């Protein structure tokens, strides 16, 4: 690791952190099975954030499939029935009672307004970190041929890596919410020869872009081209103290392989997103795993990589907070995936495999 973190705490392995609840408390909690997992997760993830500077969370949070597992349905009833609108509007507050961070995927689709950000921050306590995917207006080289892009579908994006637009339109509204903001993730979809004849041209543009940004925010870069994972790319991120976001994705190497690459830890913190099993298409995962109420497929490789990052944070806490997020489309139910990586008992009602 190129950048040294803070000195390690006295306890140096996961077992000494005692994530699991004491037997008496655990027995009491299990009288109400639906609240046992949230209590255990809150204890473990809260301690990691406080003592090891690692913020564990999920990618987005508005999943009705988590009702009865993570969320208490009674909180969202109107006239005795579940109000989807109330649930989607208010459930972040309950989420923040369990996890210390979340990745706001919605940031990718539109620039966040002051009203939107104020509403999010009002639902989470001090110490919580809202992390955001940066709007694709900054990260898309050529607009995909999707309906939401209208007349721009298939056209080059004139705002690709526009530092001024990012500073004014993304960082601007966030500025008054700094204390509850974590890493900002620039996600770049796979580039093809129609985007860049040579990937080194993207690396050069990225270097120029990062050099124009204010340095007092945490940034991460997530790429989807395996060929970008080389010294030239890692060196640029390291020069700007920007994290390479380890990502489990369709055509990317497993996270463990990325972690083992020389120079892959590029900043004084790290970030990871466990999204899909390599080789699986996004829509295939959606079709297989919705409504995300249970684990459908264990991914031991991803769980082991997440455990490794947890262990790393315990033995060598980073200078600034680190982040790891799990998506439902990895195994079917991200709270269970996180619980398994923390060696906590999963919610067996949501663990459907091979029973």
N, C-alpha and C positions, 0 to 999 in steps of 0.2 A: 504494500500500500504506500503510495507516494506521500500522502498527507497524514501526518500523525494526529491522532485524536487526543482527547483528554486522558489522564491517567485512569487506569482501571480501578473499579471499586474492590473492596476486600473479597467479596464473593465472586468467583470466576467461572462458574458453570451454571447451567440452567437449573439443575436440581437444587442448588443452594438458595435459589430465589423463592422456592416454595410457592409456586403458582397455585397449586391445588388448595382448596379450602380445608380447614381442620375438620376431622371426622364428625364432630358434633354439629358444627355449622352445616356441613355438607348434608348430613342426614336430615336436618331440619329443613333445609332448602328443598331437598328432593321430595318432601311432602307436597310441594308445588313444583312439579317437573318443569313447567313452562318458564319458571324464573331461575332455575338452577344454572343454566348455561349463561344467561346474561350476567348473573352475579359473579360467576367464576371468570368470565371474560373481562368484566370491568376490573376485577382485582388484578389480573395478570397484565392486561394491557396498560392499566394505569401505572403499575409499578415499573414496567419497562420504560414508559415515557418519562417518569420522574427520575429514575435512577440510571437509566442506560441511554437516554436521548433517542429512543426508537419509538416512533409513533406508528402503531399498527391500525389498519382500518380496511374498509372495503371501497370498491369502485361504485359510487352512487349508493343510495340508501332507500329509495322508495319502492320497496318490494312487498307486496301483499302476501307473498309466499312465506315471509318471515313472521307473520302474525301467529301468535301462540308459541313461537320459538324465541324471537328477539323482542317482538312488539306485543304489548298487551292490548288485545282487540277492544277491551272495554273503554279504552281512552278515546276511541274514534267512532263510537256509536252515536247515531242521531235517530231518535225515536225508535230505539231498539235495533237499528240496522247499521251495518258498517257504512260510513260515509267516505267514499274514495277521495273526495275533494278534501275533507278534513284530514284524512290520513296523510295524503301527499303534502298538505300544507304544514302539518304539525309534527310529523314523525321524526324529523331531525332532532328535535329536543330529546326524545326518548333514546334515539340512537346515541346521542352525545353522553348519555348516562352510562353507556357501555364501552364505547370506543373513544380514543382521544383524537382521532383524525378521520377524515374522509376525503376521497378524491371526487371533486365536483366535475363530473364528465360533461355536464351541460355547458361549461365554459367553452367547449370546443365548437359549439354550434352558433353561438352569438356572443358578442361582447357583453360582459356583465354590466348591468345598470346599477347605479347607486342604490335604487330602491331594492333591487334583488339582493345585493350584497348585504344591505342593512337588515333585511329580513332573515337571511341565513345567520348572520352574526348574532342577532337577537335570540336565536334558539340555542346557542352553544355557550358553555361557560368559558371564563378566562382560562387559558391554558390549552384549550382545544385548538387544533390546527386544521383550517379549511385549505385544502390544496386544489389547485385548478389546472385543468388542461387548457392551454392557451388556444384562443379562437383560430379556427382553420384559415381565416382570412390572412393570417400571418404565415402559416406553415404549409399551405397547399401551393405547389408549383403550377399546376394546371388543374382547373376545376373538373372534377369527375362529371360524367354525364348522368347526373341525378336531377330529379325534378326540383329539388329544393334550391338549386343554383340558377334556375330559370334560364335567361338568355346567356348567362356566363358559362353554362355547362360546356365543357370541352375547350374552353378558352384559357389562355395563359392568365395567371393572376398577377396583376400589376403591383399588388401589395405584398408579394412574397418577401419575407424577411425585411419588412419595412420597420426599422427600429423606432422611428418617430411615431408611427401609427400605434405600435405596441405600447410605447411609453405613455402616449396621450390617452388612448382609448381603453387600454387594459389596466396598466398600472395606475392611471389617473383615478378611476373610481375606487381602486383597492387601497389607495394611500391612507385613507382614514380608518382602515381596518387592518393595519399592519400587524397588530398584536395577535390576531387570530388567523393570520395567513401563513401557510407553510410553503412548500415547494411549488413553483410554477413550471408546468411540464410542456415543453414544445414537442408535440408528437408529429413526426414526419412519416407519412405513408410511404410505401415502397416507391423508389424512383426507378424509371425506365429510361432507355436511350432517348425517348421523346422528351424527357425532362432535362436530363444531363447526358451529354456524350461521354463524359468522364466523371466519376463520383468525386474525384479530387476537386472538381469545380464547385460542387456543393460544399465541400469542406472549407474551401477558401471563402465562399460567401458566408458560411456559418461563422467563421473566425471574424470576419468584418462586422457581422451583425452583433455578435456577443460583445465585441469590443466597444460598441456604442451604448450598451445598457448600463443603468445604475448598478453598482456593485453591492448594494446593501440589501438585495433580495436573494432568495434561494432559487436557482434555476436548475432544471434538469432537461436533458435532451433524450428523446426516445426515437430510435430509428428502426426501420423495418427492412434494411438491406444488410444481409450478413457480410457482404464485402466491405461495408463501411467499418466493421469492427477490426480496425488495424491501428498501428501506432500513430499515423498521421491524424486520425480522428480523435483518438484518446488524448493526444498531445494538445490539440486545440482546446478541448474541454478543460484539461488540466491548467492550461495557461490562463483561463478565465475563471477557475474555481467553480466550474459547472459540472454537475453529476451526469454521468451516463446512466440512464434509467434502464436497469436490467429488466427485460420484459420477456414474458413467456407468450409467444405469438406463433401464428401458423407457419411462417417460413423463417423463423429465427431459431438459433441454437437454444437449447435449454438454458435456463438461468444459471445453473451450476457451471456450464461451459463458458458462459460469458464472464462469470466471476473469476474464473481461472485464467483468463487472458491477461497477459502482462499489461499493466497500466490501466486496467478496466475501472479501478476505483480512482476516479479522477478529481475528486473534491474533498473538502473537509467534512463531508457527510455523504451518505449514499441514498439511493432511491430505487425502488423495485415495484413492478406491477405484474402480478400473476393473472394473466388474462385468458389465454387459451392453451390447450395442450398443443405443442408443436405438431403440425401435420393436419390439424382440424380446422376447417373453415368456420368463420364466425357464425354464419347462418345455420350451419349444422349444429353448433353448440346451442344456439337459441332454440331450435326445433327440438333438440334432445332434452334440454334441461328446464325449460319453463314449466311451472311458474317459480322455480328456484326454491322450492320448499324442502328439498331433501338432497342429500348427496347421491348422485347417480353413478359416479365413477371416481374411484380413488386415483389420485395422481401422486404416487409416492416420490417420484423424482422432484416434483415441484415442492412437496411438503418438506423433503430433505433440504432443498435449497433455502426455503424459508427458515427452517430451523438453523441452518448455517448462518444466515444473516442475523437471526436473533442472538445466536451464540457470539457472533462477532461484536454485536452491540454491547453485550454483557461484559465481555473481556476487554474491549477497547471502545468505550463510548466515544462517539464522534464529537468534534468541536462544536458543530451546529446540529440541530435535530435531524435524524434520518427518518426515512419513511418507507413503509412496505404496504402495498394494497393488494387485496385479493378480489377477483371478480367472480360472480356466480357462474360464469360460463367456463370456469376452469374445471370444476367438479360437479356443479349443480347447486351448491349452497355454501357461500363464502364464510359465514360464521362458523360452520362446522370445520371448514378447511383451516381456519385460523386456530380454532380450539385444538385440532389434531396436532398442528405444528407446535403448540404450546404444551402438548402432552396433557391436555385437559379432557375430561370425559365429554364426548360429543352428545348432543341431544339425540338419543337413540330413536325417537319418533321421526327424526329427520335424516336417519342414516339407513337407506333402503337397500344397500348393496349386499347381496349374497347372505341374506338372513333367512 
